[in-house]
Amino acid sequence: MGKRDDLIAKYADDLKNKCGITPDMDLLTKVTIGCGPAIYDDDASTVAATQDSELETVKENFLIKKLALRDSPELMEAINKAMDTYGRSERNKYRAVVYYMLVKHFGKESIYG
């Protein structure tokens, strides 16, 4: 297995054990690939849930630009719900896991079709 496969396995484990979600491995793989080289960078691979600017970046760059959603209060509510699901006390919230939960929340799996 390559490094990306190892990371996908780690993300699947987080979804199962920390979020209580059984992942769709095909979708998780596509979301992870969609994150690009960020998954290999310690800082970029995680979402800092305590930083409003970081959450705003997730909203702007992922939900609005990638998933083509309209800006509304619902977007930040969904991000906060994903953070709660992951566990606010969880130090490392992996970007691919958060994005996966957001894709599922908004029913945007077709973008990764």
Summary of the structure (lengths in Angstrom):
residues: 113
radius of gyration: 12.9
end to end distance: 23.8
largest distance: 40.7
contacts: 318
relative contact order: 0.19
helix: 66%
strand: 2%
